[in-house]
Amino acid sequence: MAGVPLIWTEINSPIILRHIKYEGKEYLVNQSGKIQKNKKNVKDADEVYYSTDKDGIVTSAGNKK
């Protein structure tokens, strides 16, 4: 699945994350459609870290924690 960010859970199963833009805001959503709220330094397969706020809005994304 090229272009789709992956993260790994503690049991090494992949979780696919997608950025969804809605009304000018970017949300982090998993493969089942659940908004990822209050996440800090979640790393995808491309070594990109994401953080979200209480509403699931992406507050930072980058190669460093």
Secondary structure, 3 states (H helix, E strand, C coil): CCCCCEEECCCCCEEEEEEEEECCEEEEEECCCCECCCCCCEEECCCCEEEECCCCEEEEEECCC
